[in-house]
């Protein structure tokens, strides 16, 4: 019988956290372009930087995961994504905001490497269920991102709150769910640090 334990919910929410930020650049780009006086070409570099960061994880992420293990790599991804988002909302020059986008893609994308592998190992033959559910939750979170930008921009006049408030989520995730979760749940059955 499929059972959504505490650790499964943690992985669902972490992937949703990533889904939110992967879809946030589009809605905030008009604000960045207006406030920083960016051309369309320069503003598009935010997307390119995020994508390059994702490629970096694809090429070298396994080295970090092997070195520190899945548990620590997961939280490096979560915290790194938050720090990148905070850097993005506080940046006053395109160099800083583009660098922040790169950081979000580079470090944050550890999440999409680890979560599916961990869910597959945890649920074995029933892995199709959590993989489907986690993707649905992540997609819903990604859909909420532009709504949050519009909501905060309209109600408070500050679109940055759509990023800053969600960037605080790792604190709630760790102390609400993560701290009570065994690190061994993230270990691969055959090799605790190897990605499958």
Short mmCIF file of the C-alpha atoms (twelve columns), coordinates in Angstrom:
data_MODEL
# 
_entry.id   MODEL 
# 
loop_
_atom_site.group_PDB 
_atom_site.id 
_atom_site.type_symbol 
_atom_site.label_atom_id 
_atom_site.label_alt_id 
_atom_site.label_comp_id 
_atom_site.label_asym_id 
_atom_site.label_seq_id 
_atom_site.Cartn_x 
_atom_site.Cartn_y 
_atom_site.Cartn_z 
_atom_site.pdbx_PDB_model_num 
ATOM 1   C CA . UNK A 1   0.000  0.000  0.000   1 
ATOM 2   C CA . UNK A 2   1.293  3.418  -0.919  1 
ATOM 3   C CA . UNK A 3   1.952  5.611  2.111   1 
ATOM 4   C CA . UNK A 4   2.842  9.294  2.108   1 
ATOM 5   C CA . UNK A 5   5.136  9.539  5.075   1 
ATOM 6   C CA . UNK A 6   6.768  12.643 6.512   1 
ATOM 7   C CA . UNK A 7   9.766  12.334 4.233   1 
ATOM 8   C CA . UNK A 8   7.614  11.967 1.116   1 
ATOM 9   C CA . UNK A 9   5.789  15.190 1.978   1 
ATOM 10  C CA . UNK A 10  9.113  16.940 2.524   1 
ATOM 11  C CA . UNK A 11  10.254 15.947 -0.960  1 
ATOM 12  C CA . UNK A 12  6.923  17.040 -2.458  1 
ATOM 13  C CA . UNK A 13  7.200  20.479 -0.853  1 
ATOM 14  C CA . UNK A 14  10.857 20.917 -1.758  1 
ATOM 15  C CA . UNK A 15  10.065 20.186 -5.412  1 
ATOM 16  C CA . UNK A 16  7.117  22.615 -5.224  1 
ATOM 17  C CA . UNK A 17  9.514  25.213 -3.830  1 
ATOM 18  C CA . UNK A 18  11.737 24.748 -6.869  1 
ATOM 19  C CA . UNK A 19  8.748  24.797 -9.219  1 
ATOM 20  C CA . UNK A 20  7.708  28.177 -7.851  1 
ATOM 21  C CA . UNK A 21  11.063 29.792 -8.538  1 
ATOM 22  C CA . UNK A 22  11.641 28.204 -11.929 1 
ATOM 23  C CA . UNK A 23  8.516  30.024 -13.126 1 
ATOM 24  C CA . UNK A 24  9.120  33.360 -11.374 1 
ATOM 25  C CA . UNK A 25  11.547 34.986 -13.816 1 
ATOM 26  C CA . UNK A 26  8.939  35.561 -16.517 1 
ATOM 27  C CA . UNK A 27  6.507  37.555 -14.356 1 
ATOM 28  C CA . UNK A 28  9.204  39.694 -12.720 1 
ATOM 29  C CA . UNK A 29  11.174 40.516 -15.875 1 
ATOM 30  C CA . UNK A 30  8.985  43.518 -16.859 1 
ATOM 31  C CA . UNK A 31  9.552  44.978 -13.380 1 
ATOM 32  C CA . UNK A 32  13.309 44.415 -13.575 1 
ATOM 33  C CA . UNK A 33  13.449 45.892 -17.043 1 
ATOM 34  C CA . UNK A 34  11.566 48.996 -15.923 1 
ATOM 35  C CA . UNK A 35  13.410 49.578 -12.645 1 
ATOM 36  C CA . UNK A 36  16.936 48.866 -13.893 1 
ATOM 37  C CA . UNK A 37  16.457 50.317 -17.359 1 
ATOM 38  C CA . UNK A 38  17.321 47.064 -19.101 1 
ATOM 39  C CA . UNK A 39  17.034 46.321 -22.785 1 
ATOM 40  C CA . UNK A 40  15.134 43.244 -23.905 1 
ATOM 41  C CA . UNK A 41  18.438 41.547 -24.674 1 
ATOM 42  C CA . UNK A 42  19.927 42.160 -21.227 1 
ATOM 43  C CA . UNK A 43  16.713 41.177 -19.448 1 
ATOM 44  C CA . UNK A 44  16.664 37.896 -21.389 1 
ATOM 45  C CA . UNK A 45  20.069 37.042 -19.927 1 
ATOM 46  C CA . UNK A 46  18.324 36.228 -16.644 1 
ATOM 47  C CA . UNK A 47  16.670 33.240 -18.321 1 
ATOM 48  C CA . UNK A 48  19.901 32.244 -20.040 1 
ATOM 49  C CA . UNK A 49  21.831 32.428 -16.763 1 
ATOM 50  C CA . UNK A 50  19.296 30.187 -15.016 1 
ATOM 51  C CA . UNK A 51  19.494 27.676 -17.868 1 
ATOM 52  C CA . UNK A 52  23.303 27.666 -17.817 1 
ATOM 53  C CA . UNK A 53  23.155 26.993 -14.077 1 
ATOM 54  C CA . UNK A 54  20.895 24.009 -14.711 1 
ATOM 55  C CA . UNK A 55  23.383 22.677 -17.260 1 
ATOM 56  C CA . UNK A 56  26.131 23.026 -14.674 1 
ATOM 57  C CA . UNK A 57  24.224 20.808 -12.256 1 
ATOM 58  C CA . UNK A 58  23.630 18.285 -15.011 1 
ATOM 59  C CA . UNK A 59  27.349 18.110 -15.714 1 
ATOM 60  C CA . UNK A 60  28.859 18.376 -12.238 1 
ATOM 61  C CA . UNK A 61  26.069 17.994 -9.667  1 
ATOM 62  C CA . UNK A 62  26.809 14.319 -9.140  1 
ATOM 63  C CA . UNK A 63  30.286 15.211 -7.877  1 
ATOM 64  C CA . UNK A 64  28.870 17.333 -5.069  1 
ATOM 65  C CA . UNK A 65  26.230 14.758 -4.187  1 
ATOM 66  C CA . UNK A 66  28.830 12.017 -3.976  1 
ATOM 67  C CA . UNK A 67  30.984 14.187 -1.765  1 
ATOM 68  C CA . UNK A 68  28.400 15.413 0.732   1 
ATOM 69  C CA . UNK A 69  25.544 12.916 0.284   1 
ATOM 70  C CA . UNK A 70  21.977 13.445 -0.815  1 
ATOM 71  C CA . UNK A 71  20.710 14.916 2.473   1 
ATOM 72  C CA . UNK A 72  23.234 17.751 2.602   1 
ATOM 73  C CA . UNK A 73  23.084 18.315 -1.163  1 
ATOM 74  C CA . UNK A 74  19.295 18.657 -0.977  1 
ATOM 75  C CA . UNK A 75  19.513 21.383 1.654   1 
ATOM 76  C CA . UNK A 76  22.360 23.086 -0.196  1 
ATOM 77  C CA . UNK A 77  19.975 23.252 -3.158  1 
ATOM 78  C CA . UNK A 78  17.087 24.584 -1.076  1 
ATOM 79  C CA . UNK A 79  19.125 27.201 0.795   1 
ATOM 80  C CA . UNK A 80  21.051 28.162 -2.345  1 
ATOM 81  C CA . UNK A 81  17.797 28.745 -4.208  1 
ATOM 82  C CA . UNK A 82  16.589 30.987 -1.381  1 
ATOM 83  C CA . UNK A 83  19.804 32.971 -1.262  1 
ATOM 84  C CA . UNK A 84  19.712 33.423 -5.023  1 
ATOM 85  C CA . UNK A 85  16.142 34.710 -4.830  1 
ATOM 86  C CA . UNK A 86  17.049 37.164 -2.066  1 
ATOM 87  C CA . UNK A 87  20.037 38.364 -4.075  1 
ATOM 88  C CA . UNK A 88  17.749 38.837 -7.066  1 
ATOM 89  C CA . UNK A 89  15.301 41.052 -5.176  1 
ATOM 90  C CA . UNK A 90  18.021 43.148 -3.534  1 
ATOM 91  C CA . UNK A 91  20.208 43.541 -6.629  1 
ATOM 92  C CA . UNK A 92  20.455 47.054 -8.017  1 
ATOM 93  C CA . UNK A 93  22.451 46.256 -11.158 1 
ATOM 94  C CA . UNK A 94  21.936 43.695 -13.927 1 
ATOM 95  C CA . UNK A 95  25.259 42.063 -13.075 1 
ATOM 96  C CA . UNK A 96  23.921 41.176 -9.627  1 
ATOM 97  C CA . UNK A 97  20.469 40.091 -10.770 1 
ATOM 98  C CA . UNK A 98  21.835 37.948 -13.605 1 
ATOM 99  C CA . UNK A 99  24.344 36.380 -11.220 1 
ATOM 100 C CA . UNK A 100 21.476 35.672 -8.830  1 
ATOM 101 C CA . UNK A 101 19.549 33.923 -11.618 1 
ATOM 102 C CA . UNK A 102 22.609 31.804 -12.386 1 
ATOM 103 C CA . UNK A 103 22.949 30.871 -8.705  1 
ATOM 104 C CA . UNK A 104 19.286 29.892 -8.540  1 
ATOM 105 C CA . UNK A 105 19.694 27.621 -11.552 1 
ATOM 106 C CA . UNK A 106 23.042 26.192 -10.502 1 
ATOM 107 C CA . UNK A 107 22.448 25.395 -6.843  1 
ATOM 108 C CA . UNK A 108 18.672 25.141 -6.825  1 
ATOM 109 C CA . UNK A 109 18.602 22.554 -9.585  1 
ATOM 110 C CA . UNK A 110 20.193 20.031 -7.248  1 
ATOM 111 C CA . UNK A 111 16.604 19.598 -6.091  1 
ATOM 112 C CA . UNK A 112 15.395 18.144 -9.388  1 
ATOM 113 C CA . UNK A 113 18.316 15.741 -9.431  1 
ATOM 114 C CA . UNK A 114 17.763 14.444 -5.909  1 
ATOM 115 C CA . UNK A 115 13.988 14.421 -5.383  1 
ATOM 116 C CA . UNK A 116 12.952 11.960 -8.131  1 
ATOM 117 C CA . UNK A 117 15.801 9.579  -7.231  1 
ATOM 118 C CA . UNK A 118 14.922 9.723  -3.532  1 
ATOM 119 C CA . UNK A 119 11.207 9.147  -4.168  1 
ATOM 120 C CA . UNK A 120 12.013 6.217  -6.445  1 
ATOM 121 C CA . UNK A 121 14.258 4.607  -3.843  1 
ATOM 122 C CA . UNK A 122 11.798 5.238  -1.031  1 
ATOM 123 C CA . UNK A 123 8.720  3.805  -2.751  1 
ATOM 124 C CA . UNK A 124 10.244 1.162  -5.021  1 
ATOM 125 C CA . UNK A 125 7.696  -0.423 -7.358  1 
ATOM 126 C CA . UNK A 126 5.106  2.197  -6.386  1 
ATOM 127 C CA . UNK A 127 7.378  5.076  -7.392  1 
ATOM 128 C CA . UNK A 128 5.098  6.112  -10.262 1 
ATOM 129 C CA . UNK A 129 2.584  7.424  -7.716  1 
ATOM 130 C CA . UNK A 130 4.870  9.823  -5.811  1 
ATOM 131 C CA . UNK A 131 6.644  10.896 -8.983  1 
ATOM 132 C CA . UNK A 132 3.306  11.830 -10.553 1 
ATOM 133 C CA . UNK A 133 2.026  13.517 -7.412  1 
ATOM 134 C CA . UNK A 134 5.215  15.494 -6.881  1 
ATOM 135 C CA . UNK A 135 5.095  16.765 -10.465 1 
ATOM 136 C CA . UNK A 136 1.457  17.808 -10.102 1 
ATOM 137 C CA . UNK A 137 2.183  19.704 -6.877  1 
ATOM 138 C CA . UNK A 138 5.242  21.333 -8.435  1 
ATOM 139 C CA . UNK A 139 3.207  22.368 -11.493 1 
ATOM 140 C CA . UNK A 140 0.537  23.914 -9.287  1 
ATOM 141 C CA . UNK A 141 3.219  25.807 -7.408  1 
ATOM 142 C CA . UNK A 142 4.681  27.066 -10.682 1 
ATOM 143 C CA . UNK A 143 1.216  28.283 -11.674 1 
ATOM 144 C CA . UNK A 144 0.882  30.213 -8.424  1 
ATOM 145 C CA . UNK A 145 4.147  32.131 -8.985  1 
ATOM 146 C CA . UNK A 146 2.852  34.706 -11.507 1 
ATOM 147 C CA . UNK A 147 -0.337 35.102 -9.479  1 
ATOM 148 C CA . UNK A 148 1.722  35.941 -6.402  1 
ATOM 149 C CA . UNK A 149 3.771  38.508 -8.328  1 
ATOM 150 C CA . UNK A 150 0.608  40.182 -9.566  1 
ATOM 151 C CA . UNK A 151 -1.040 40.029 -6.158  1 
ATOM 152 C CA . UNK A 152 1.850  41.645 -4.306  1 
ATOM 153 C CA . UNK A 153 2.494  44.200 -7.038  1 
ATOM 154 C CA . UNK A 154 -1.151 45.254 -6.958  1 
ATOM 155 C CA . UNK A 155 -1.783 45.127 -3.212  1 
ATOM 156 C CA . UNK A 156 1.525  46.402 -1.833  1 
ATOM 157 C CA . UNK A 157 3.216  47.926 -4.868  1 
ATOM 158 C CA . UNK A 158 6.241  45.693 -4.308  1 
ATOM 159 C CA . UNK A 159 6.615  42.630 -6.536  1 
ATOM 160 C CA . UNK A 160 9.717  41.621 -4.576  1 
ATOM 161 C CA . UNK A 161 7.578  40.251 -1.756  1 
ATOM 162 C CA . UNK A 162 6.494  37.413 -4.056  1 
ATOM 163 C CA . UNK A 163 10.095 36.179 -3.945  1 
ATOM 164 C CA . UNK A 164 11.152 37.277 -0.479  1 
ATOM 165 C CA . UNK A 165 8.264  35.635 1.362   1 
ATOM 166 C CA . UNK A 166 8.647  32.276 -0.380  1 
ATOM 167 C CA . UNK A 167 12.433 32.455 0.014   1 
ATOM 168 C CA . UNK A 168 11.822 32.039 3.761   1 
ATOM 169 C CA . UNK A 169 10.101 28.679 3.200   1 
ATOM 170 C CA . UNK A 170 13.244 26.567 3.873   1 
ATOM 171 C CA . UNK A 171 13.100 27.589 7.531   1 
ATOM 172 C CA . UNK A 172 9.552  26.235 7.789   1 
ATOM 173 C CA . UNK A 173 10.434 23.155 5.748   1 
ATOM 174 C CA . UNK A 174 13.401 22.259 7.909   1 
ATOM 175 C CA . UNK A 175 11.940 22.929 11.333  1 
ATOM 176 C CA . UNK A 176 8.434  21.808 10.421  1 
ATOM 177 C CA . UNK A 177 9.242  18.573 8.584   1 
ATOM 178 C CA . UNK A 178 12.914 18.162 7.776   1 
ATOM 179 C CA . UNK A 179 14.339 18.113 11.282  1 
ATOM 180 C CA . UNK A 180 12.181 15.155 12.221  1 
ATOM 181 C CA . UNK A 181 13.135 13.194 9.114   1 
ATOM 182 C CA . UNK A 182 15.851 10.567 9.085   1 
ATOM 183 C CA . UNK A 183 18.772 11.375 6.823   1 
ATOM 184 C CA . UNK A 184 19.029 7.711  5.898   1 
ATOM 185 C CA . UNK A 185 15.754 8.039  3.986   1 
ATOM 186 C CA . UNK A 186 17.659 9.898  1.292   1 
ATOM 187 C CA . UNK A 187 20.320 7.240  0.905   1 
ATOM 188 C CA . UNK A 188 20.344 5.145  -2.225  1 
ATOM 189 C CA . UNK A 189 19.829 1.497  -1.308  1 
ATOM 190 C CA . UNK A 190 23.025 0.460  -3.051  1 
ATOM 191 C CA . UNK A 191 25.228 3.514  -2.569  1 
ATOM 192 C CA . UNK A 192 24.251 6.344  -0.165  1 
ATOM 193 C CA . UNK A 193 25.858 9.014  -2.329  1 
ATOM 194 C CA . UNK A 194 25.300 7.739  -5.849  1 
ATOM 195 C CA . UNK A 195 22.644 9.206  -8.127  1 
ATOM 196 C CA . UNK A 196 20.392 6.877  -10.050 1 
# 
